[in-house]
Each structure stands twice: as C-alpha cells, then as structure tokens.
Amino acid sequence: MNAVQLLPLLRELFGRHPEHLYRQGWELQWLLYALKYTNELEDEYEIAAAAEVAREDWPQWRPAA
C-alpha cells in the first residue's frame, strides 16, 4: 500500500478519531492495524507521508460539527 492508498484511510481515521491527528507515523502504523483499517502493518514512512497530506487539507474534509 502506498501513500495515495493510505490517504482515504487516514482521512476516515482522523474524521472518526480527531485526537489521533498529530500522531507520529509509527503510532499511526499500529492504530491503522489495530482498528482494522489495514490487514498488515504498513510502512511507517508511507503512512507519515499520507498523514502529512491529510493534515494539510484537514479543514476541507472534516465532518461538520
């Protein structure tokens, strides 16, 4: 899985659990696996890259309060 494929997963994770928005790549690696967003531990550098993109456009896609 690459950063482009991880982006929708991270957007969903951040939308459902905004408290995880600023976690490190290695923390997100475990969270995605533990919450069953992925079937295996993905590369933490790919996750970090996708998370950075997701954080940049956070206000545009987060659910309305």
C-alpha positions in Angstrom: 0.0 0.0 0.0 1.4 3.5 -0.8 0.7 7.0 0.5 -2.1 7.6 -2.1 -3.9 4.5 -1.0 -3.4 5.3 2.7 -4.8 8.9 2.4 -8.5 7.9 2.4 -7.9 5.6 5.4 -6.2 8.3 7.3 -9.0 10.8 6.5 -11.5 8.4 7.8 -9.4 7.7 10.9 -8.9 11.4 11.6 -12.6 12.1 10.9 -13.7 9.5 13.4 -10.9 10.0 15.9 -9.6 13.5 15.6 -7.5 13.0 18.7 -5.1 11.0 16.6 -4.5 13.8 14.0 -1.0 14.6 15.2 0.4 11.1 16.0 3.7 10.0 14.5 4.0 7.6 11.6 4.9 4.6 13.8 1.9 5.3 16.1 -0.4 5.6 13.1 1.0 2.4 11.7 -0.2 0.5 14.8 -3.5 2.3 15.0 -4.4 1.5 11.4 -3.7 -2.1 12.0 -5.3 -2.3 15.5 -8.5 -0.6 14.3 -8.6 -2.9 11.3 -8.1 -0.2 8.6 -5.4 -2.4 7.1 -4.7 -6.2 7.3 -0.9 -5.8 8.0 1.5 -3.2 9.3 2.1 -0.7 6.5 5.4 1.2 6.0 5.6 4.0 8.6 7.2 6.3 6.1 4.3 5.9 3.6 1.9 6.5 6.5 3.8 9.6 7.6 3.7 11.0 4.0 0.0 10.4 3.7 -0.7 11.8 7.2 1.1 15.0 6.3 -1.1 15.5 3.2 -4.2 14.7 5.2 -3.3 17.2 7.9 -2.7 19.9 5.3 -6.3 19.6 3.9 -8.0 18.8 7.3 -10.4 21.7 7.4 -11.7 20.9 3.9 -12.9 17.3 4.6 -13.6 17.1 8.3 -17.3 16.5 9.2 -19.4 19.5 10.1 -20.0 19.9 13.8 
